[in-house]
Amino acid sequence: MLNAEEDAQATLEFLQEWIAYEHGEGNEEDEGKARWCRVVVMNNHTLDTMMLNEAPEHMEWFKQHGQWQRYYDTWDSKANVYVYKNHLQTALREAKLILDDAQMRDNGFGRAIAYQLMGIIYETMGQYEEAVQVFRKCISNIRENGEGSEALTTVYDYLCQTLEEKNDYEEELAVTQEWEAYVREQVKNAGGQPEAYNDTYMVCLCNRAMALTRMGRFDEAKANLKQVEGILQRIKSPIASYRVYYVYLQLAVSTGNGEKAIAYCDTLESLGIDAGGKVELMKGDAYMLLGRVKEAADIYRNLYIGVDSTFSRDMRMQLDEMNTLYKVDELKMQTQLQRSRFLIGIAVLVVIGLLLFIYFRHRAAVRLEQEHRLLQQSNEMLERSYAELQLANARAEESSKMKTNFIHQISHEIRTPLNILSGFTQVLTSTGETLDEATKADINVRITENTDRITGLVNKMLELSDASSQTVIECTDHVTASQIAEQAVRESRVSEAKHVGFEMIADDDAGEVMLQTNMEQAARSLSLLLGNALKFTKKGMIRLHIGKGDEFLQFTVADTGIGVPANEAEHIFEEFVQLDEYYDGTGIGLTVARSIARRLGGDIVLDVTYSDGACFVLTLPL
């Protein structure tokens, strides 16, 4: 019945009659089955509007009758509608609500549902670190509750795909080893009968083969694929076949065998299913390996057009969702503020009345007691108003976090167009077949316009996102102070400036002091200070001095520029602050520099005793 896709409406009408019948008979378990079947039909036929309208009713019924697995499965189906519609912020909210609900009930199944959904959303948004964390929590939760190999296989597969996108192939390989150990444990517990776990094992081996291919361990990858092909001879699985051929395709491209790669692309297309991957893009890479530049260019152009239109559509959808959510939160906050102001106004009037009343009737002891009670009531009203203001502020902070998530999501969304533009560049610089002038001109225009547009957007948003980030930067590099200073000088190009002189001085042995930090980020913070000095010094000198204290290494950047007033010592580090409007810039350089320094365990301050210009001191812990 559930496979009757040609008549979904008739199936739903039948299920509604079944629900009504079982309800009339008082059969709770059968009514629950009927309700769940209705949810499944809506889900299978992508009846999104109906799902969003009906899901709350079914969830409430499942909750009242203690059918928790169906309750959380229905909630998950509702949340996935938002995922399919690309309303990722709304879907993430639903996932967090599911997790809160499951934590309150101490329901392991609900926690697993929430973690898996959150992982899928984070992976879609390009927040791979967060996705890996919640997928691991999901795996731990499933194993603790013994929910079976099918659920665990799904999450292990999601985790491997995320690590693939993250280019963390060593970790992906480790996950497949953990996964295989689990399968072997289940086989042992089942009395040594592996047939029930062949599907799980095939998916595991395919992921391992992909990780080994990415790591250049081609012989080991082929051995794993041979194992999968042996299982496929006993158990026919189109999805598993697709995965095997896709890994073979990656092997062919990685080993430079363009002809095999084209053949595997054709085989995948002939299967007539879409099980993910970047088959079309890899086909373009295969044509490049064969020197068939024109065919590669056609594929890259089609991919570019498709991705560009998808990106534009998704951007519009994300902006609409963000605007809707933000406006709702803003409206709630304004309502709360208006109500609070009204209550405060009433409270002020009551207090004034009480004061006047007490002044004229201070000798009446009984009346004074009554007024005292009224004063207590007004204080309670003020406390409630304050609580409401706190709630409004919390919602405003949530909206701010949503904006930051949106910035990271944009960064993820434009990576694919940049990869395709890179493919165009390979086509233009290839020494093989020449392109006609019209094609070449078209590609050049697209590369120039879209690279500038996308790169500018990424840089601006990432700079602003970094400035407000509270994430601790990993400090795993062992470098000298001189190495940090030299890289910063190169990045800022201060030594190449024609209008100012530059010198770098280090105290005895200070330049060779070793410290454990993040080389790239430390140099970036210092280069921002040097760039700031270069921008505000029209002529004169810029000096970089390296000194050593008891616990910190000091980088002092002093210039002979326009300087900073002492009363602006902290204000200058705020976002978008520029003391002189005639100088170019966005006003976030010092903000970003201090943010990086503090997340490295140090700080940046303005030396207000320096009078020849501006002097900033960057400290990093030893």
N, C-alpha and C positions, 0 to 999 in steps of 0.2 A: 504493500500500500504506500509506503513512504517513498518508493521509487517512481511513483506515477507522476512524473514531472509534467506530462501533457495536461493534467487536470488538477493543478494544485488547489484551486478554489473548491472543487468538489471534495477533495480530501480534507480540507479544513472544515467544511460544513459537516462532514461525517464525524470528524473529531469533536466538533462542538456538541453534536448530538450525543456522542459517547460520554463527554464530560457531564452533560446534563443528566443522562441516565444514571451514571455511577453516583452522582451527587444525590439524586433522589433515592437511590438504594442505600446511601450511607457507606459506600465502599471507598474508603479513603485511599488505599493503596492503588486500586484500579483507576480512580479519578486522577491520582498523581501520574500514573503512566500515560493517561490520555492527554493530560496537560503538557507533559514533557514531549509527547509525540507532536503536539501542535507547535511547540517551540522549535523542534527539529525541522519540521516542514517549512516553517517561516525562514529558518536559517538556510536550509538547502536551496530554497528558491529565491534567496536574497530579497525577501519582502521586508525591506528595512523599515519603512514607515510603520507597518503593522507590528513589527518586532518592538520598536521603541514604544508604541502605544500599549501593547499587551503585556510586555515583560514585567512591569511593576505589579500588575494584578496577579500573574502566576507566581512571582517571587513571594508576594505577601501570603498566598495560599500555602506554598511550600514551607514558609517560615512558621505559619500557624500550626501546621501538621508535622513539624519536625523532620521534613524530608530535605536534609541539608545539602546532600550532593546535588540534587536537582535544583535546589535554591541557588547554589553557587554556579552551577553550569548555565542556568538561565541568565544570571547576572553577567557571566562571561560572554554569552552570546549577544546580550545587549551592548556591552562595551565594545565588542568587535565590530559592531555596526559603525561606531565612530572611527575605528581604525580603517575600515574599508572606505569610508568617506573622507579619509585623510584629516579628520578632526582630532589630531593627536593629543593636543592639550586636554580636550574634553575626555578622551579615552584614558589618559593618564590619571585624571581626577577620579574617574570611575574605578580604576585599578587600585588606587590608594584607599578609596572607600571600602572596596572589597577586603583589602588587607586589614584595615581597622576593624571591620565587622568580624572577620575570622579570628583576629587576635582577641577580641572581646569574648568570643565564644570558645576560644582555644580549639579551633577546628583546623586540623592539618590539611584537609582537602581544600578548604577555602584559601588557606595561605598559599598552597601550591598553585592554585588557579591564579591568584593575584600576582605572585612572583613571575609566573610564566608570561602573563599578559604585560606586566611592566617591562620584562626583558624584551619582548617583541616590539613594544613602543619605543623603548630607548634605542634598540638596534635600528629601527626605521628612522629615528631622528639623528642617527650618527653618533650617539653618545655611547660609544662601545664599552668604556670602562664601567659605566653604570649598568649596562646590559649584562656584562660578564658577572658582576657582583650578584645581581638578582637571579640570574640563571643558576648560579652556584647555590644560592639559598634555596631555590626551588628543588634542585637535585637532592640537597641534604634533607629537605622536608619530606620529599617523596620516599626516600629510603628509610627515614625514621618511621614513617607511617605504613610502610609496606604496601604501596598502592599498585605495584606491578610493573613489569618491564615495558609495556607499551607506552605508558605515560613518561617513564624515565627515558626511553629511546627518543621520544619527541623533544624533550628538553636538552638531552645530550646533543642531538642533531642541531638544535637552535644554537647551543653554545659553540659548537664547532664552526658553524657558519659565521657567527659573530667574530670569533678569533680569526677566521679567514679574512673577513673584511678589515680587521684590525692589523693584519699582516703579522700576527703573533703565531708563527707556525710551530715553534718549539712547544708553546703551551697547548696548541691544538693537538699535537702528537701526544703530549702527556695526558690530555683528556681522553683520547681514544684508548690509551693503555688502561686508564681507570675504568673506562666503559667496558672494555673487554674482560677485565677482572670481575666486574659485576655480572656479566653474562655467564662467565664460567662458574661463578658461585651459584647462580640460579639453575644452571644445568645440573650441577652437583646436587643441589637440594631437590631437584625433580627426579633424581634417581639416574642421572647420566643419560638423559634423553634430550639431545640438543635440538630436535626437530622444531619444538615450539618456539625456539629462540633464533631460528635461521634468519628471519627477516631483520631482527635486531642486529645480528652479527654482520649481515651484509651491509647495512647502513654504517655500522661502526668501521668496517674495513674500507669502505669507500672514502669516508672522511680521513682515515689514516693515510690512504694512498694519496689523497690530495695534499695533505700536509707534507708527506715525504717528497712529492713532486716539487712543491714550492721550495723545499730545502735542497733540491738538487740530488736527492737520493733515489735515482730513477729505478735502479734494479729492485730495491726494496718495495717501491711503489707498484711495480709490475707484479711482484710476487703476491702482494695483497689482492690485486685485481684478479689474478688467477684463482685465488681462493674463492672470491665472490662468484666467478664464472662457474666454478665447480658446483656451488650451491644452486645457481640459476638453472643448471641442467636438471635438478630435481624439483625446484620450485620456480615456476614462471612468475616473474614480477616485472611489469613494464616500467614501474618507477625505478626499481633497482637496476634494470638494464640501462635506463637513461643515465643514472648516476655513474655507472661503469664507463659508458661511452664518453661521458663528459670529462671524466678524469683522464681517459686515453687522449681526448682532444687536448687537454692541458699539457699532458706529457709530450705530445707531438709538437705543440707550439714551443714548449720550454726547451726541447732538444733541437729545434730548428728544422723539423721535418714538415715543410709546408704541404706537400702532397697528401701525407697521412692526415694532417689536420683538416684539409678540405673534405677528405673522405668521411672523417668522423662527423663533421658538421652536417654533411648530407644524410648520414645515418640517423643523427639526432632529429633532423627535420622529418625524416620518413617515419619516425615513431608516432608522430601525430599528437604528442603531448608536450606540455610546457611545465617542466619541473624545475625551473629556475636556471640561474647561471647567465653568463654573458656570451652566448654562442655566436651571435651576429658580430659582436666586437672582435672576438677571437678569429672569426672567419676573415675579417679585414686584416688582422695581424698575419694570418696564414698567407693571404694574397701578397702582402708585403714581403714575406720570406721568399716567395716565388718570383718576386720582381714584377708582379702584375699590378702595377701602381694604379692604373686607371680604375680597375675593379675595386681596389682597396679604397680609393678616393670616393667612389660612388657609395660604398657601404658607410664610410665615415660621414659623408654628407647626409645620408638618410638618417643615420643615428643622431647626428647633430640637430637636424630639424625636429626629429621626434622628441629628443630630450629637451630641446629648447622650449617646444610648445608645452610639454609636460611640466617643465620647471615653472613656466609662466602661469599655467593653470594652478599648480600646487601652491605657488606663491600667493595667488589671489585667494585661494581657499584658506590658506593659513592666516593671511591678513584678515579675512572676513571673520574667521573663528576668533582670532586674538581680539579684534575690535569688539565682537559680540561679548566675549567673556569679560574684557576689560570694562566695557560700558556697563555691564550688569553689576560688576563689583563696584564701579564708581557710583552707580545709582544707589546701591545699597549703602555705601559709605556716606553719600550726601544725605540720604534719608535719616541715617543714624545721627549724623551731625546736626541736622535740622531739629530732630527730636531732642537731642541733648541740649541744644541752645534754648529750645522752648522750655525744657525742664529747668535749666539753669536760671532762665529769666524768671520763671515762677518762684524758684527757690530764693532768688535775690529779693523779689518783692515780699515774700513771706518773712525773710529775715529783717527787712526794713520795717515791716509792720510790727514784727515782734519787738524790735528795739524801741519803736515809738510807744507801743503798748506798755512795755516794762517801765519806760521812763515816767509815764503819767500815772501808772498804777503800781509803782514799786512797793507800796506799803501793804498791798493786798497779798498775803502769803498764799492763799488758796489759788488765786488767779495766777500767781507767779509759777506755781507747780504746773498748771495747765499749759502755760506758755512754754515752759521747759520741755514738756512732752512734744509740743509742736515743733520746737527747735530740733529735737532729736529726729523727728520725722523728715524735716527738711535736709538734715545731714545725710540721712539714708538715701534721699532722692539724689543728692549730689554724688554719693558713692556709686549709685546705679548709673548716673550719667557718665561718671569717669570710667566705669566698666565698659559702657557702650562705646566710648571714645577709644578705649584700648582695642576693642573688637574691630572697630573701623580701621584703626592703624594696622592691625594684623592682616586685614584683608587687603589693604594697600600694599603691604610688603609682599603678599602672595602674588599680586598683580605684577610687582617689580620682578619677582623671580621668574614669572612666566615670560616676561620680556627677555630676560637673560637666556632662558631655554630657547626662545625663538631665534636669538642671534646664533646660538650654536647650531640650531637646525638649518639655518640658511647656509652656514659654513659647510655642512654635510651635503646639502642639496646641490651645490655648485661644483662639487668635486668631479662628478661624472662629465659635465660639459668641458671642464678643463682637461680631462683625460682625452676626450675626443678632439679638442683643439690641438693637443699634443700629437695625435695621430695625423691631423692635417699637416702639421709642421714636418713630420717624417715624410709625408708624401711630397711636399714641396722641395725638400732637401735630398730626395733620393736621386741616385746617379743612374737609375734604370730608365724605364720608359718615360718619355716627356709628356706633359699634359698640354692640352690646347689652351690658348691664351684666355679664353672665356672662363674655363674651369679654374685656371690658376688665379685669375683676377677675383673670381667669386670667393675662392678659399682665402685669399689674402685679406679681402675686406672683412670676412667673417672673423678671421683670427685677430685682426687689429682691433675691431670694434668690441668684440665680446671679451677678449682677454683684458682690455683696459677696464671695461665695465665691471666684470666679475672680480678682478683682482682688487680694484679700488674699493668695491663693496666689502670684500672679505677683510682687507686691511683695516678699514675704518671700524667695522663691527668687532673684530677681534681685539683691537686696541682698547675700545671702550669696555668690552667684556672682561679683559684681563685686569683693567683698573679696578673693577668692583669685585673681583674674585677673592674668595677667602681660602682657596685650596692651597695646602702646603706643597711647595715645589720639592720634588725629590732631589736630594743632595748626595750624589754617588760619584762625583768626579773629584779626583785628587790632582790639583793644579797649583801652580805658583801664582803669586800676585802679579808678577810680570806678564805671565801668559794671559791673564784676564785683561790687564791694561792694554797689552798689544792688540788683542782682538777688538777691544772697544775702540781703540784709535783707528784701526782699519775700517770698522763698520761706520764710524762717524765721519771719516775722511778729514778729520781736523788737521792732520799734518799736511794735507794737500792744499789747504786754503791759501789763497794769495793775499787776502787782505789782513791777515793776522799772523803773528808768530806763534809757535807752539814748542813747548819743551816738557819733557817728562823726567822727574827726579824721584829717586828712591833712597830712603835712609839706608844705612849700612845693613846689609843682609835682608832688608824688608822685602825687596823684590823677589827673593828666592824662598820666602816663607811659603810652606805648603799648607793648603787648607782644603777641607772637604766641603764642596758646594756643588752647584749646578753651573758648569762653565758657561753654557750658552746664555742662561738667564742673568748671571752675574755680569757678563760682558754687555748684555743688552741694557741693563740698568745704568751701567757706567757710560755706555755710548750715548744714551739719552741725555745724561748730564753734559757730556762734551758737546753734543749737538745743540743743546740749549745755550751753552756758552758761545758757541760759534754763531748762532742766530742773533744774539743780542750784543755782540762785540763787533763794531764796524771797523775798528783798527786797534792796534795794541798787541797784547799778549794773552795767551791762555796757557795756564800751567797745571799739570797733573802731578800731584805729589803722593807717593806711597809711603805710609808710615805704619808702625806696629805698636799697639798697646798691649796690656796684660791679657785681655780676652778677645780683642777685636783687631782686625786689619782695617786701616783707614785709607780711602782714596779721596783726596781733596782736589776739587776742580775749582780753580780761581781764575777770574777773567778781569779785564779792564773795561767792561761794557757799561750798560746803563744802570746796573745794580738793582737791588730790591730793598725798599724801605723796611726797617725793623718791625714795624707794626703789621707788615704783610707776611711775616715769616711762616705762618701756618696757612694763611689764606691762599698763598701761591700754589700750594699742593692740591687744592680742590679742583674738581673737574671743570674744564672749559674756562679757567681763569686766565686772563691775559691783562697784565697791568698797562701795557702800551698797545693800543688798538692799531697802530701803524705798522706793527710787525706781523708777518704772516704766521699761520699755524692754527691748530685746533684747540690749544690750551689743555691737552691731556698728557703731554710728555712727562712733566714732573709727577703727575698723578700715577702714571704707569710705572715710572722709575721707582717711586717710593713703595708702591704696592709690591713690586718684585722683591725689593730689598727686605721688606718686612716678612714676606713669605719665605725668604731665605734665612730668616733669623736675625737680620740686621736692621738698618734704618738709614734714612737720608734726612739731614737737617740743614738749615741755612745758618751759616756762621754770621751772626749779626754784628760781630766786632770788626769784620773786614770792611774797609771803606773805599777801596779803589775800584770797586765794581761789585760783582756777586761772587760768593764763595759757598759751594755746596760740599758737604762731607758725607760720603757713603761709607758705612761701616759694615763689615761682614765678620761673623764669628770664626774664631780659629778652631 
